Amino acid sequence: MVSLKTTVNKLSPTVNSVCKILISKLDMSPDNKDEFNSDYLVCEGEVNIDLEQVHFNTDIAFMKLLLTTKLGDSGTFRTTDLKIEFKLVDITRTASIYEISDEYKLVRAVQHKEKGSQLFKENKLEAAFHRFKTSLRYLIFLNDKTLLGADDVYTMVCNNMAMCQMKFNNHHYAIELCNKVSNIDKMNVKALYRRATCYVELKQYDKAYADLTLAQSKESNNPSVKKLMDIVKVQRKQQHEEYKSVVKKMFR
């Protein structure tokens, strides 16, 4: 829930802005304090928020409110864990994604990817996925798609996003992300292995077998691929036998 005291004809932030806000009052639920995640909304006083750098769900929700806030406005931001009263004190705008060079877009993509990887290691999966998605946005907006290193970063980001979605049990979405990798590098073992893992979860063993066969043709000694292939061979054989049994019964 949000509320604002608005002022007309004043500047509002964009996603490329750094906002200085004054938090005049902050109330946090004591029951959820240990599990609460925010890089900014943690104490009363002035705080600078780089809107492009936010990744925790609470900070993202607050960012969306700031994007509708005018310079000098005051407001209230509420979640189940938090209530703050704030004022937007200052806005500093940086160059938008349309205004920067392809080289700098690639730099920003790498920075967001690395931050996402750090968050993933900390098991902050939703925050990590948000950073990977921001990284992908910079890559999508490259004018020169053949820029040296761009494909490598793109495949790493999509692979990482797929891993996040696997953790969320969104196997169909993870497969789509692995497909993006395969469109660029059809022998990418990480993408093949992760897509095969998703196919196993969906009981699509023939597709899993095909991906793992490709993966083994490139990395024959990969232990993870071998272990999954052993499982798939058993499940695939059993599935085929069950299918044959069903077909026989149909024609009795």
Secondary structure by P-SEA (a helix, b strand, c coil): cccccccccbbbbcccbbbbbbbcbbbbcccccccccccccccccbbbbcccccccaaaaaaaaaaaaccccccbbbbcccbbbbbbbcccccccccccccaaaaaaaaaaaaaaaaaaaaacaaaaaaaaaaaaaaaaaacccccccaaaaaaaaaaaaaaaaaaaacaaaaaaaaaaaaaaccccaaaaaaaaaaaaaaacaaaaaaaaaaaaaaaccccaaaaaaaaaaaaaaaaaaaaaaaaaaaaac
